[in-house]
Amino acid sequence: MRYGVLGTGEVGRALAGRLVELGHEVTLGSRTADNPVAREWATAAASRARAGTFAEAAEAGELVINAVSGQVALDALRAAGAAHLDGKVLVDVCNPLSFEGGLPRLDPVESDSMGERIQRAFPGARVVKALNTVDFRVMTDPGRVPGEHHLFVCGESTAAKEQTRALLGDFGWPAARVLDLGGIGAARALEMYLPLWLQLARALGHEDFNIEVRQAG
């Protein structure tokens, strides 16, 4: 399968690298075609990996992953182009975090979410919020954390969520450990979890953790 991954940071490179290892063709997208980080990644990864602009990555991918910072996500997706996103599953991994005075701040928060904003801005895309509640290393290697811990997905398209579940399964997440929270409005809750995640990481001294949902009975 062909994937377009937007973003050359740790998250984008981790997801893109794992997809290449799984045998997929991946275009890692950035603002400029000559981005040195993307070019270095593509050279080191494999023949199935290449670097390009946001637009080139979105056009090449049958499924597109948004792995840029939440603060610049809409700009990056506009650069990718609505025509290159229409009809495709767009997995949104970003969190709208900023740090003011050393404390994490979400924008938007509570009455909106970045997942919803992306869906409104690109109504032709089938947006699924996923993977934003764990460290980038756990995203593609859930075995780093022992136990039956969980991921969450939300979005308006059932078919898009099923396609995302298949992607997560390739990463090692069994279907039973991926919980569907409903429509894209649930992205508010997923994004608001991040300040707690940051506090837990500070308290534990590492990022190899996740949460497990248990039901009575």
Buried (B, 14 or more C-beta within 10 A) or exposed (E): BBBBBBBBEEBBBBBBBBBBEBEBBBBBBBBEEEBEBBBEBBEEBBEBBBBBBBBBBBBBBEBBBBBBBBBEBBEBBEBBBBEBBEEBBBBBBBBBBEEEEEEBEBEBBEEBBBBBBBBEBBEEBBBBBBBBBBBBBBBBBBEBBEEEBBBBBBBBBEEBBBBBBEBBEBBBBEEEBBEBBEBBBBBBBBBBBBBEBBEBBEEEEEBBBBBEEEEEE
